[in-house]
C-alpha cells in the first residue's frame, strides 16, 4: 500500500518552482512539500502513488517518454504503464478512452495510425507475434515482439512526429526528435491568443529555422531514450511568466480556441521555412490540438475554448488539470480540488471539424489574407474596455 504522505506530496496544486536531482528525489515536486525519494516504475507501476492510482507522478530514471504531450500525460497519470514501455493496441486504446473520454472510433484511428506511421504492426497475436519473423529491432538494440511499442518509438521523425512542434525543437537530422520541452516556447503561445491576455507579450515574431541551437540542454541519450533530470520539465518551473499563467486562478477565464491555435501553428510553420510540413503532418499537427480543444471545451458568452492554464500545464508539465471538488456537506476532509475526469465522449467527427477550423485560420495567415494582429486587436478594444483585466472569478470546472 502506498505511503499516504508520499502520495500527498505528488498531489499538490501549487506549481513547482524548481526541479531536483533525479538521484535524490522525484524529478518534480510542488514547492514546500517534503522530498520524495527517487523510485523505479517497475512493470509500469508507481510505488509512491499506488498501483491503481491516477495521481500524477513525473517520469523517473529509466522511464521512456515521447514528443506527444497526450501520451506522456497518460503515462504520468498511470493510464498506460508509467515507464512508457510494453504498449499494445489494447493498452493505448483503453488508456485514451479512460483518460480523455475518446470515442471508440477515434481511439481506434489514433492507435492504428500511430502504429502504422512508425512502421510497427498494431496486431498482437499470442505466440505468433513472439516469433522473430514479426519482431522489430529498437534503437537501443533490444528487440520488441510484434504489436508492442514504447513511447520513445513514437518520436520517429516524420512518423507521428513532425517538425514545427509548438514546444519541441525539430529533429534536425536525427532519427528521433528531442523530447525536451523548450522553456521559453510555452509562454510564447499566450501571445497568439485574442483578445490579448493580460500581462502577455505580443506574439513572437517568427524567425526562420529556429533550431536546436536555440533550445535548452538535451537530456536525451544517444539512442534517444529519456534520461530524466532537471532539464526535461524545466519550463513550467523556471519561467516566471509561465508559472503566473498556470498558478493564478484569474486566468482560468481566458479561453483558447481554434483561431488561437491556428495562429500558433502558422507562426511555428513560418519558423521552419524554407522547410514545410507535408499535408499529412500538417493534418497530424492540427489534429493533436483539435482533440484537446474538444475534450476540454467550455463556453463563455464572449468566447468558447479551453482554459489557458490547463493548456499550458498540459504542454509543459504533461499533467491533467485540477478542478474544484464536488461539495460534500461540511466535511473538512473534503479536498478543495480533484483531478479532472472526462464528462463527455470526444468523437472523431468533432475532431475533424475542429481541425478544419484550425486549418482555415492557418491557411489565411500563410496566404497573407488574414487580418493583421493589430487590426484584430483594434476590433477587441471595445470588449477589453468593458471587461476588467485580468478576469476575476471562474474556476475552470466542468
C-alpha positions in Angstrom: 0.0 0.0 0.0 1.3 3.4 -0.9 2.5 5.8 1.8 -0.2 8.4 2.1 2.2 11.2 3.0 4.2 10.4 -0.2 1.1 10.4 -2.3 0.1 13.8 -1.0 3.5 15.2 -2.0 2.6 14.5 -5.6 -0.9 15.7 -5.3 -0.4 19.4 -4.5 -1.9 22.1 -6.7 0.9 24.6 -6.2 3.1 25.0 -9.2 6.6 23.7 -8.5 9.3 26.4 -8.8 12.3 24.1 -9.1 13.5 20.7 -10.0 15.6 18.3 -8.0 18.2 15.8 -9.0 16.5 12.6 -10.0 19.1 10.7 -8.0 17.7 12.0 -4.7 14.1 12.9 -5.3 11.3 12.8 -7.8 12.0 14.9 -10.8 9.3 17.5 -10.0 7.6 18.3 -6.7 5.3 21.1 -5.6 7.0 23.9 -3.7 7.1 23.4 0.1 6.4 19.6 0.0 8.9 17.2 1.6 11.2 15.3 -0.8 10.1 12.0 -2.2 12.9 9.6 -2.8 13.6 8.6 -6.4 11.9 5.3 -7.3 11.5 2.9 -10.1 8.3 2.3 -12.0 8.7 -1.5 -12.0 6.4 -3.1 -14.5 5.0 0.3 -15.3 3.6 0.8 -11.8 4.3 3.5 -9.2 5.1 2.5 -5.6 4.5 6.1 -4.4 1.1 6.9 -5.8 -0.2 3.3 -5.6 -0.6 0.9 -8.4 -4.2 1.7 -9.2 -4.0 5.4 -8.7 -4.1 8.0 -11.4 -2.4 10.7 -9.3 0.4 12.5 -11.1 4.0 11.2 -10.9 6.7 12.6 -13.1 9.0 10.2 -15.1 11.8 8.5 -13.1 15.2 7.4 -14.3 14.8 4.7 -17.0 11.3 5.7 -18.0 10.6 6.5 -21.6 8.7 9.5 -23.0 7.7 10.8 -26.4 7.2 14.1 -28.1 3.4 13.7 -27.6 2.0 15.5 -24.5 -1.2 13.4 -24.7 0.6 10.1 -24.4 3.2 11.4 -21.8 0.3 12.7 -19.7 -1.3 9.3 -19.8 1.9 7.7 -18.6 2.4 10.3 -15.9 -1.1 9.6 -14.6 -0.9 5.8 -14.9 -3.5 5.4 -17.7 -0.7 3.5 -19.6 2.4 2.0 -18.0 4.2 4.7 -16.1 7.6 3.6 -17.5 6.3 4.2 -21.1 7.0 0.6 -22.2 5.2 -2.5 -23.3 2.4 -0.6 -25.1 0.0 -2.7 -27.1 -3.1 -1.7 -29.1 -5.3 -2.6 -26.2 -3.3 -0.7 -23.6 -3.3 2.5 -25.7 -6.9 2.1 -26.8 -8.2 1.7 -23.2 -5.9 4.5 -22.0 -7.2 7.0 -24.5 -10.8 6.3 -23.8 -10.4 6.3 -20.0 -8.1 9.3 -19.7 -9.6 11.7 -22.3 -13.1 10.2 -23.0 -12.4 9.5 -26.7 -14.9 7.5 -28.6 -14.0 4.0 -29.8 -13.8 5.1 -33.5 -11.5 8.0 -32.6 -9.3 5.9 -30.3 -9.1 3.1 -33.0 -8.0 5.5 -35.7 -5.3 7.1 -33.4 -3.8 3.9 -32.2 -3.9 2.1 -35.5 -2.4 5.1 -37.3 0.2 5.6 -34.6 1.5 2.0 -35.0 1.5 2.1 -38.8 3.2 5.5 -39.1 6.2 4.2 -37.1 6.2 1.0 -39.2 5.0 -1.3 -36.5 2.2 -3.7 -36.6 -0.8 -3.0 -34.3 -1.7 -6.7 -34.2 -0.6 -8.7 -31.2 -1.3 -12.4 -31.7 -0.2 -14.7 -28.8 2.8 -16.9 -29.6 2.8 -15.9 -33.3 3.8 -12.3 -32.6 6.7 -13.6 -30.5 8.3 -15.2 -33.5 11.4 -13.5 -34.8 9.7 -13.0 -38.1 7.3 -10.5 -36.6 9.7 -8.8 -34.1 11.3 -5.4 -34.6 14.7 -4.1 -33.5 14.6 -1.0 -31.3 17.1 1.9 -31.5 18.9 0.7 -28.3 19.5 -2.7 -29.9 16.7 -4.5 -28.0 14.0 -6.4 -29.8 10.3 -6.0 -29.4 7.7 -8.6 -30.3 5.1 -7.8 -32.9 2.3 -5.5 -31.6 4.4 -4.0 -28.8 5.9 -0.5 -28.8 7.2 2.1 -26.3 6.8 5.9 -26.0 10.3 6.5 -27.4 9.4 4.9 -30.7 6.6 7.4 -31.1 9.3 10.0 -31.7 10.5 8.5 -35.0 11.0 11.6 -37.2 8.3 12.0 -39.8 6.2 9.2 -38.5 3.7 10.5 -36.0 6.3 13.1 -35.0 6.7 16.2 -37.2 8.6 19.4 -37.5 7.2 22.8 -36.2 6.1 21.4 -32.9 4.6 24.0 -30.6 7.0 23.2 -27.7 9.8 20.9 -29.1 12.7 21.5 -31.5 12.9 19.8 -34.8 14.8 16.5 -35.2 17.5 18.4 -37.2 18.7 15.2 -39.0 18.3 12.9 -36.0 16.2 9.7 -36.4 14.3 10.5 -33.2 13.2 14.0 -32.2 14.2 15.6 -28.9 11.6 15.1 -26.1 12.7 18.1 -24.0 10.1 20.9 -23.6 11.5 24.3 -24.6 11.5 26.7 -21.7 10.5 29.9 -23.5 8.3 28.5 -26.1 5.3 27.6 -23.9 4.5 31.2 -22.7 5.2 32.4 -26.2 1.9 30.7 -27.1 0.0 33.2 -25.0 0.9 36.0 -27.4 -1.1 34.3 -30.2 -4.3 34.5 -28.2 -7.1 37.0 -28.9 -8.4 39.0 -27.2 -4.9 39.7 -25.8 -4.2 38.2 -22.4 -3.5 40.5 -19.5 0.3 40.7 -18.9 1.2 38.8 -22.1 3.8 39.9 -24.6 2.8 40.3 -28.3 3.1 37.3 -30.5 6.8 36.4 -31.1 8.0 37.5 -34.5 8.8 34.3 -36.3 12.4 33.8 -37.3 13.1 31.0 -39.8 14.9 27.8 -38.8 14.6 28.1 -35.1 16.7 25.1 -34.3 18.4 23.1 -31.6 20.9 25.8 -31.0 18.2 28.0 -29.6 17.0 25.3 -27.2 17.7 24.1 -23.7 20.3 21.4 -23.0 19.2 18.0 -24.2 18.6 15.2 -21.7 18.2 12.5 -24.3 20.8 9.8 -24.6 22.5 8.8 -27.9 19.8 6.2 -28.6 17.1 8.7 -28.0 15.8 7.3 -24.7 14.9 9.7 -21.9 17.3 10.4 -19.1 15.1 12.3 -16.6 16.7 15.3 -14.9 16.4 19.0 -14.3 16.1 20.0 -18.0 13.2 17.8 -19.0 10.3 19.6 -17.3 12.2 22.9 -16.6 9.8 25.1 -18.4 6.8 25.3 -16.0 9.0 25.6 -13.0 11.7 28.0 -14.0 9.9 30.5 -16.3 8.1 33.1 -14.1 5.7 34.1 -16.8 4.5 30.6 -17.3 4.2 30.0 -13.6 2.0 33.1 -13.4 -0.4 31.9 -16.0 -0.7 28.4 -14.5 -1.0 29.4 -10.9 -3.2 32.5 -11.0 -6.9 31.3 -11.0 -7.9 34.5 -12.8 -6.5 33.1 -16.0 -8.9 30.2 -15.9 -11.4 32.5 -17.6 -9.0 33.0 -20.5 -10.1 30.5 -23.2 -8.1 29.2 -26.1 -10.0 28.3 -29.3 -9.4 27.0 -32.8 -8.5 30.5 -34.1 -5.8 30.9 -31.5 -4.3 27.5 -32.3 -4.4 28.4 -36.0 -2.2 31.4 -35.2 0.1 29.3 -33.1 0.5 26.8 -35.9 1.1 29.5 -38.6 3.8 31.1 -36.5 5.7 27.8 -35.9 5.3 26.7 -39.5 6.8 30.0 -40.6 9.7 29.5 -38.3 10.9 26.4 -40.1 10.9 28.0 -43.6 12.1 27.2 -46.2 11.1 23.7 -45.0 7.4 22.9 -45.0 5.2 20.3 -43.4 3.7 17.7 -45.6 0.0 17.6 -45.9 -0.1 14.5 -43.8 2.0 16.0 -41.0 0.1 19.3 -41.1 -3.1 17.4 -40.5 -1.5 15.4 -37.6 -0.3 18.7 -36.0 -3.8 20.2 -36.3 -5.5 17.0 -35.1 -3.4 16.8 -31.9 -4.7 20.2 -30.8 -8.2 19.7 -32.2 -8.6 16.7 -29.8 -7.8 18.5 -26.6 -9.8 21.6 -27.8 -12.8 19.3 -27.9 -12.0 17.3 -24.7 -11.8 20.4 -22.5 -14.2 22.7 -24.4 -16.0 25.3 -22.2 -18.4 28.0 -23.3 -18.5 31.7 -22.3 -20.7 34.4 -23.5 -17.9 36.1 -25.4 -15.8 33.1 -26.4 -15.7 29.3 -26.2 -12.5 27.3 -25.8 -10.3 25.6 -23.2 -8.8 27.3 -20.1 -5.4 28.7 -20.7 -3.8 27.3 -17.6 -5.0 23.8 -18.5 -3.4 24.0 -21.9 -0.1 25.4 -20.7 0.2 22.9 -17.9 -0.6 20.0 -20.3 2.1 21.1 -22.7 4.7 22.0 -20.1 4.1 19.6 -17.2 2.3 16.9 -19.2 -0.3 16.8 -16.4 -4.1 16.8 -16.2 -5.7 19.8 -14.5 -7.2 20.1 -11.1 -10.9 21.2 -10.8 -13.0 22.2 -7.8 -14.2 19.1 -5.8 -17.9 18.5 -5.6 -19.5 19.8 -2.4 -20.0 17.1 0.2 -21.6 18.8 3.1 -19.3 20.5 5.6 -16.8 17.7 5.9 -13.5 19.4 6.4 -11.6 16.5 5.0 -13.1 17.0 1.5 -10.3 18.1 -0.8 -10.6 21.5 -2.4 -9.7 20.2 -5.8 -9.8 16.8 -7.6 -8.2 15.6 -10.8 -10.2 16.4 -13.9 -12.1 13.5 -15.4 -13.9 13.4 -18.8 -17.5 14.3 -18.8 -18.4 13.6 -22.4 -17.4 11.4 -25.4 -15.0 13.1 -27.8 -15.9 12.0 -31.3 -13.9 11.6 -34.5 -16.3 13.9 -36.4 -15.8 16.7 -33.9 -12.1 16.4 -34.2 -12.3 16.6 -38.0 -14.4 19.8 -37.7 -12.1 21.5 -35.3 -9.1 20.6 -37.3 -10.7 22.2 -40.3 -11.3 25.4 -38.4 -7.6 25.5 -37.3 -6.5 24.9 -40.9 -8.7 27.7 -42.2 -7.0 30.2 -39.9 -3.5 28.9 -40.6 -4.0 29.0 -44.3 -5.3 32.5 -44.3 -2.3 33.7 -42.4 0.1 31.8 -44.6 -1.5 33.2 -47.8 -1.4 36.7 -46.4 -5.2 37.0 -46.4 -5.6 37.2 -42.6 -6.1 40.5 -40.8 -3.0 41.7 -39.0 -2.7 41.2 -35.3 -3.0 45.0 -34.8 -6.2 45.1 -36.8 -7.7 42.2 -34.7 -6.5 43.9 -31.6 -8.4 47.1 -32.5 -11.6 45.1 -33.0 -11.3 43.8 -29.5 -10.7 47.2 -27.8 -14.4 47.8 -27.1 -14.7 44.4 -25.4 -11.5 44.9 -23.4 -12.6 48.3 -22.1 -15.9 46.8 -20.9 -14.2 43.9 -19.1 -11.8 44.2 -16.2 -8.4 42.6 -16.7 -7.3 40.2 -15.7 -10.6 38.4 -15.4 -11.8 37.6 -12.0 -13.8 34.6 -10.7 -14.2 31.5 -12.7 -12.9 28.1 -11.6 -12.4 26.3 -14.8 -14.5 23.4 -13.5 -16.8 21.2 -15.6 
